[in-house]
């Protein structure tokens, strides 16, 4: 299946603000290897997705801190974003 435009599988604009409720921005940056400006741009949707390794570390950090109801919000937003093209 080919798409003319790549759509991220994770809605980072939903995940990052939720994660920031639980983890300080500086700790997120240190843990995933991204500077704060880049994390903010990703959270605002100015960057579609992080580098692969940083994305995995963000997901791992979120798995440690997000409660199940917030994970559900991320999953629902990600599915909508992927299906409807952002």
C-alpha positions as CSV (number, residue, x, y, z in Angstrom):
1,X,0.0,0.0,0.0
2,X,1.5,3.3,-1.0
3,X,0.6,6.7,0.5
4,X,1.5,10.0,-1.1
5,X,2.2,11.5,2.3
6,X,3.7,9.8,5.4
7,X,1.5,9.9,8.5
8,X,3.1,9.2,11.9
9,X,1.7,6.2,13.8
10,X,1.9,8.0,17.1
11,X,0.1,11.3,17.7
12,X,3.0,13.1,19.4
13,X,0.8,16.2,19.9
14,X,-1.3,14.2,22.3
15,X,1.4,12.1,23.9
16,X,3.9,14.8,24.8
17,X,1.6,17.2,26.7
18,X,0.3,14.2,28.7
19,X,3.8,13.0,29.4
20,X,4.8,16.5,30.5
21,X,2.2,16.4,33.2
22,X,4.2,13.6,34.8
23,X,7.8,14.3,33.8
24,X,9.6,17.6,33.7
25,X,10.6,18.7,30.2
26,X,14.3,18.7,31.1
27,X,14.1,15.1,32.2
28,X,12.3,14.1,29.0
29,X,15.0,15.8,27.0
30,X,17.8,14.2,28.9
31,X,16.2,10.7,28.8
32,X,15.4,10.7,25.1
33,X,18.4,12.8,23.8
34,X,16.4,15.7,22.4
35,X,16.7,19.4,23.3
36,X,13.7,21.2,24.8
37,X,13.0,23.3,21.7
38,X,12.7,20.1,19.6
39,X,10.4,18.5,22.0
40,X,8.2,21.6,22.0
41,X,8.1,21.7,18.2
42,X,7.1,18.0,18.2
43,X,4.4,18.6,20.7
44,X,3.0,21.5,18.6
45,X,3.1,19.4,15.5
46,X,5.8,21.5,13.8
47,X,7.8,18.3,13.5
48,X,5.8,15.2,12.4
49,X,7.9,12.6,14.3
50,X,11.2,12.2,16.1
51,X,14.2,10.2,15.0
52,X,13.5,6.5,15.5
53,X,15.5,5.9,18.6
54,X,14.2,9.1,20.3
55,X,10.7,8.0,19.5
56,X,11.2,4.6,21.1
57,X,12.7,6.3,24.2
58,X,9.7,8.6,24.3
59,X,7.3,5.7,24.1
60,X,9.3,3.8,26.8
61,X,9.2,6.9,29.1
62,X,5.5,7.3,28.5
63,X,4.9,3.6,29.3
64,X,6.5,4.2,32.7
65,X,4.5,7.3,33.6
66,X,1.1,7.5,31.7
67,X,-1.9,6.0,33.4
68,X,-4.1,3.7,31.4
69,X,-6.7,6.3,30.6
70,X,-4.1,8.6,29.2
71,X,-2.6,5.8,27.1
72,X,-6.1,5.2,25.7
73,X,-6.3,8.9,24.7
74,X,-3.0,8.6,22.9
75,X,-4.1,5.4,21.1
76,X,-7.4,7.0,20.0
77,X,-5.8,10.2,18.8
78,X,-3.1,8.2,17.0
79,X,-5.7,6.0,15.2
80,X,-7.7,9.1,14.2
81,X,-4.6,10.9,12.9
82,X,-3.5,7.9,10.9
83,X,-6.9,7.1,9.4
84,X,-7.8,10.7,8.6
85,X,-4.3,11.8,7.5
86,X,-3.4,14.1,10.4
